Amino acid sequence: MLKQRIITALIMAPIALAGLFLFQVVGFYWFVGSITAVAAWEWARMSGFEAQSMRIAYAVYVSVWLIFVRYVDATPILYLGVLWWIAAIVLVLSYPGLKHLWRKRSIKLFIGLLVLVPFWRAMLAIREGELASFLPNDLSVLSVILYALFLIWAADTGAYFCGRAWGKAKLAPMVSPGKSWAGAWGGIACTTLLTLGVAYYIELGPDRTVMLLLVGAMTAVVSIF
């Protein structure tokens, strides 16, 4: 498993970084859109559709939505994404009590829209500078996306290695038997260290450092769910 993860990282990380820094805005749209379409293709399989025709059809369907939301204000779509992840956390914590609400394949496909479309719109909002007023010290939008990538990678890496080393107590055995409390705390710890390093490097003040730490911790928690 570790060998597979390292090989995957060595292949995919350079592709992600190249897509971030080599493409201009329009090229970035296509790059992230392609990733989202592939994710939709895989989501259809996870939803119970094995036939390639159905998986491709769903990827095309999601792609049409991406074209539509490209011209819609980002704020309501991002709020919708936040509401979905709150609902997702409730569904995980109550599992299997509320499983009947989403066991149908059509519902799972709809959930895919709530996951993938806000991701696409969020990436565009950052890349287009719609969130520039929140950035300190004239920080570039590319730096923010790069930080987001490293934040997720740090959470995943910390969870994996801490879980393997000290993962005795299981986090949610009925939902994901492989996850442990040690892994969860390891992911949060790694994102915290990364955030402190970034805050020091860009010379954030104490208030914004605390805000960035909270965002990092929330990201690690949501990534676990």
Secondary structure, 3 states (H helix, E strand, C coil): CHHHHHHHHHHHHHHHHHHHHHCCHHHHHHHHHHHHHHHHHHHHHHCCCCCHHHHHHHHHHHHHHHHHHCCCCHHHHHHHHHHHHHHHHHHHHCCCCCHHHCCCHHHHHHHHHHHHHHHHHHHHHHHCCCCHHHCHHHCCHHHHHHHHHHHHHHHHHHHHHHHHHHCCCEEECCCEEEEEHHHHHHHHHHHHHHHHHHHHHCCCCHHHHHHHHHHHHHHHHHHHC
